[in-house]
Amino acid sequence: MADTVPPTRRPFRGSCHCGFTSYIIFLTLPHSPAPESAPIPGPEPFQAFARCNCTICHKIGTLHVRVPFAPDDFLLLSPLDPLSELGTYKRKPDGFSFLFCKNCGTRCFTFMGQGENVEVDLGALGVEGEGKGKKAEVWRPKREGWKEGRANGCYLSVNGHSIEAGQEGFDIGTFVDRNWVLYYDYRELHGEARPQRYGTPHEFGAY
């Protein structure tokens, strides 16, 4: 069924189970999937919903939500020093930080790079329940020098399961039904990784 509203960029709230980790992510919905062959990251930034069949992504049940430009599209309301206040798991010393709440264990986002604290007007950005003209301190990926990609040392993936349920337009089941979820093959069971695809997960992957 065709969408009756045009794609619109708007804020969505997310949090861990106990609420210590709280954030705003800006998504454009209804989603316009990138071509199946488009590299992530690529020369043209785009939004993506994805699942990976690697052992860690599979075990922690991550739905990757990738945004076009993380410094603009992700604002952490709490904690304001996530790299010290959240728990961290790294597969490699120079790899991604799989961050999790030390209290409830929820993993809200995975990060590589530098962050910065800035003041923003959440109301002016369209965040519901926030009055315009009032500045709030937030943490975000550092804007200066941010170039998305593991090779560039800049990476942000938000766990879609930590985005609050019931917000209009965000429904993971609908994303799967509409083939908006991109499936990666990073387990490499048969040699080199297979091409990413829509529709069905790779071996041992999950919908």
C-alpha positions in Angstrom: 0.0 0.0 0.0 1.4 3.4 -1.0 2.2 5.9 1.7 -0.1 8.9 1.8 2.4 11.2 3.4 5.7 12.4 2.0 9.0 11.4 3.7 9.5 13.7 6.6 12.6 14.1 8.9 11.5 14.2 12.5 12.8 13.4 16.0 12.2 10.1 17.8 12.9 9.4 21.5 14.9 6.3 22.7 16.2 5.0 25.9 17.5 2.1 27.8 15.1 0.0 30.0 15.8 1.9 33.2 15.9 5.3 31.6 19.5 6.3 32.5 20.4 6.4 28.8 18.1 8.8 26.9 18.5 10.1 23.4 16.9 11.7 20.4 17.4 10.3 16.9 16.2 12.1 13.7 14.8 9.8 11.1 13.1 10.4 7.7 9.9 8.3 7.4 8.3 6.8 5.5 11.7 5.3 4.6 13.2 5.3 1.1 15.6 2.4 0.9 18.9 2.9 -0.8 19.8 0.6 -3.7 20.8 -2.9 -2.6 24.3 -2.4 -3.9 24.9 1.0 -2.3 27.9 0.9 0.1 27.5 1.9 3.7 29.0 4.3 4.2 29.1 5.6 0.6 29.8 8.8 -1.3 26.2 9.8 -0.7 25.0 9.5 2.9 21.7 7.8 3.5 19.6 6.3 6.2 19.5 2.6 6.6 17.9 -0.1 8.8 20.0 -3.3 8.8 20.7 -6.6 10.5 24.0 -8.3 10.6 24.7 -12.0 11.1 28.1 -11.6 12.8 28.3 -13.3 16.2 28.1 -10.2 18.4 25.2 -8.5 16.5 23.3 -11.7 16.4 23.8 -12.5 20.1 22.8 -9.0 21.3 19.9 -8.8 18.8 20.7 -5.4 17.2 18.6 -3.7 14.6 21.1 -1.2 13.2 19.7 2.2 12.5 22.3 4.2 10.5 21.7 7.9 10.0 23.1 10.2 7.2 25.1 12.5 9.4 25.5 11.4 13.0 26.4 14.8 14.5 23.1 16.2 13.3 20.9 13.1 13.6 21.8 11.8 17.1 21.6 13.7 20.4 22.3 12.0 23.7 20.4 13.6 26.5 21.8 11.3 29.2 24.5 10.5 30.2 26.6 13.4 29.0 29.9 11.4 29.2 28.9 8.1 27.7 32.3 6.7 27.1 33.0 6.8 30.9 29.5 6.5 32.3 28.3 3.6 30.2 29.7 0.1 30.1 31.8 -0.8 27.1 32.6 -4.0 25.3 35.2 -4.1 22.5 36.1 -7.0 20.4 39.4 -5.3 19.5 41.2 -2.5 21.3 40.8 -0.2 18.3 37.3 -1.4 17.4 33.8 -0.3 18.0 32.5 0.5 21.5 29.4 -1.6 22.1 28.0 0.6 24.9 25.5 -0.6 27.4 23.8 0.8 30.6 25.6 -0.5 33.7 22.2 -0.7 35.5 19.8 -2.4 33.2 22.2 -3.8 30.5 20.4 -2.3 27.5 22.6 -1.5 24.5 21.3 1.7 22.9 24.1 2.5 20.5 27.5 1.4 19.2 30.2 4.1 18.6 33.6 4.8 17.3 35.1 8.3 17.2 35.1 11.4 19.3 32.1 13.1 20.9 31.4 16.6 22.1 29.0 18.4 24.5 26.9 21.2 23.0 23.9 23.2 23.9 20.8 22.9 21.6 17.3 24.1 21.5 15.3 20.9 21.4 12.0 22.6 21.0 13.2 24.4 17.9 14.3 21.1 16.5 10.7 19.8 16.9 11.2 17.5 19.9 7.8 17.0 21.5 7.4 18.2 25.0 10.3 20.7 24.8 9.7 24.4 24.7 11.4 26.6 22.2 14.0 29.0 23.3 15.4 26.8 26.1 18.9 25.4 25.7 19.8 21.9 26.9 23.2 20.4 27.1 23.6 17.2 25.0 26.3 14.9 23.8 26.7 14.1 20.2 29.4 12.7 17.8 31.9 15.5 17.2 31.0 17.4 14.1 34.5 18.6 13.1 36.2 16.0 11.1 33.3 13.5 11.1 33.4 11.2 8.1 31.4 8.1 8.6 33.2 4.8 8.2 35.2 2.3 10.1 38.3 3.2 8.1 37.9 6.8 9.1 37.4 6.0 12.8 33.9 7.4 12.7 30.9 5.1 13.3 27.5 5.3 14.9 24.8 2.7 14.9 21.7 3.1 17.1 19.9 -0.1 18.2 16.4 0.2 16.8 15.0 -1.9 19.6 15.8 0.9 22.0 13.7 3.5 20.2 10.5 4.0 22.1 7.6 1.9 20.9 4.3 3.5 19.9 5.8 6.6 18.2 4.0 7.3 14.9 5.7 6.0 11.9 8.3 3.8 13.7 7.3 0.1 13.6 10.0 -2.5 13.1 7.4 -5.1 11.9 6.3 -2.7 9.1 10.0 -2.2 8.2 10.4 -5.9 7.7 7.2 -6.3 5.8 8.1 -3.6 3.4 11.6 -4.9 2.8 13.2 -1.9 4.3 15.7 -3.9 6.3 19.1 -4.5 4.7 20.8 -7.8 5.6 24.6 -8.0 6.0 26.8 -11.1 5.8 29.8 -10.6 8.1 30.0 -14.1 9.5 31.7 -15.2 6.3 31.0 -18.9 6.7 31.8 -19.6 3.1 34.8 -17.5 2.5 34.3 -13.8 1.5 31.2 -12.0 2.8 28.2 -12.3 0.5 26.6 -9.1 -1.0 24.1 -7.3 1.3 20.5 -7.7 0.3 16.9 -6.9 1.2 14.2 -9.5 1.8 15.8 -12.4 3.7 18.7 -12.6 6.2 21.9 -14.4 5.4 22.8 -17.7 7.0 22.2 -17.6 10.8 20.9 -14.1 10.6 17.6 -12.9 12.0 14.6 -11.1 10.7 
